[in-house]
Amino acid sequence: MSEQLLKQHRDAIDHIDATILKLLNERAEHARQIGEIKGGGVVYRPEREAQVLTRIKSLNPGPLPGESVARLFREIMSECLALEKPLSIAYLGPEGTFSQLAATKHFGHAARGVACSSIDEAFRLVESRTLDYVVAPVENSTEGAVGRTLDLMITTPLKICGEVVLRIHHHLLRSVATTEGIRRVYSHAQSLSQCHEWLNKNLPVDVERISVASNAEAARLASLDPAAAAIAGQAAAERFGLTKLAENIEDEPNNTTRFLVLGHQDVSPSGSDKTSIVVSAPNRPGAVHSLLAPVADNGVSMTKFESRPSRVGLGDYVFFIDMEGHRTDANIAAALQGLAEKTAYLKILGSYPVAVL
Ligand SMILES: C=C(O[C@@H]1C=C(C(=O)O)C=C[C@H]1O)C(=O)O
């Protein structure tokens, strides 16, 4: 190894770091002044943040991967925004849940996460303006819809202003470094079911599977009980100092969860957006087909269609629909108009940028 060459590169890095630092602070100063122009109004602008991240990815010449530079800029924007006003984010706790990871992935580390005891509580704290935004799981690629979040979407005055897509990796965690003597496995019901095959193959049949409120709660219980293991993610393993006995034990290799970000604001178009709505359809043959005609007639692509009991009576359903585009786009506006004429109930849940990270 040439000491001389090493020193040359390190000197270059020192010089570059000083330049990056100066530029970061110049950027932050612009953000602070933008905050003053906003004059105490809404500071977080999801459409602008999505545009910044998309632009950075498209400008990136490498060798750093596009995902990596986007993550770095996610944190830079998080710190710049905190100079305007620090944001508070409600998520389903305790600390170490995938909801917390999703909140950090979307808002960066400068936002203050607040662990809530239920999805309902997280919504309530934002509805009452005690906290700024809520991040709530809405669907998992293996397990399907998160019913409680969908039900809350119907009644909440909050609007969707973003989405977060998170790859979910589950690990078998324990306070001791061996699989010998495991009597029970704690996890959230969805995670137990996402790792069902692995558990059948790898643990004795008499190991009890116990579902608890969250994966982080499972990790906490396992940290107190040497005869127990937990299925949870990396964050929970770190939070409770558990050993990873087996990694990535989810049965479905592309296991992902989608989260929604909700707040009080309507979001302007970013150029790559989705619009989410919920509608009811009368309980008679062909009703859904006829209801959807305005969507097809206006050339709108649906990215999701999910039915859910309306809870009014057996056989009555509401339909959650995601469409590609912003509600101010001509084709979406026309589809929404057509839908409104055909249904007794239509709620626009929000238009928001497609996840960039
Ligand atoms: C600086 C602004 O405020 C926030 C910070 C941003 C940034 O750091 O680039 C972008 C959008 C806003 O969430 C802005 O609105 O442009």
The ligand as a Gaussian input file, in Angstrom:
#p B3LYP/6-31G(d) Opt

LIG

0 1
 C      -37.568000      23.917000       1.223000
 C      -38.875000      23.621000       1.215000
 O      -39.513000      23.043000       2.335000
 C      -39.439000      21.637000       2.612000
 C      -38.070000      21.142000       2.386000
 C      -37.684000      20.733000       1.119000
 C      -36.235000      20.591000       0.746000
 O      -35.398000      20.562000       1.663000
 O      -35.911000      20.546000      -0.458000
 C      -38.674000      20.468000       0.145000
 C      -40.019000      20.588000       0.430000
 C      -40.521000      20.955000       1.767000
 O      -40.994000      19.798000       2.413000
 C      -39.731000      23.865000       0.025000
 O      -40.957000      23.911000       0.184000
 O      -39.174000      24.019000      -1.072000

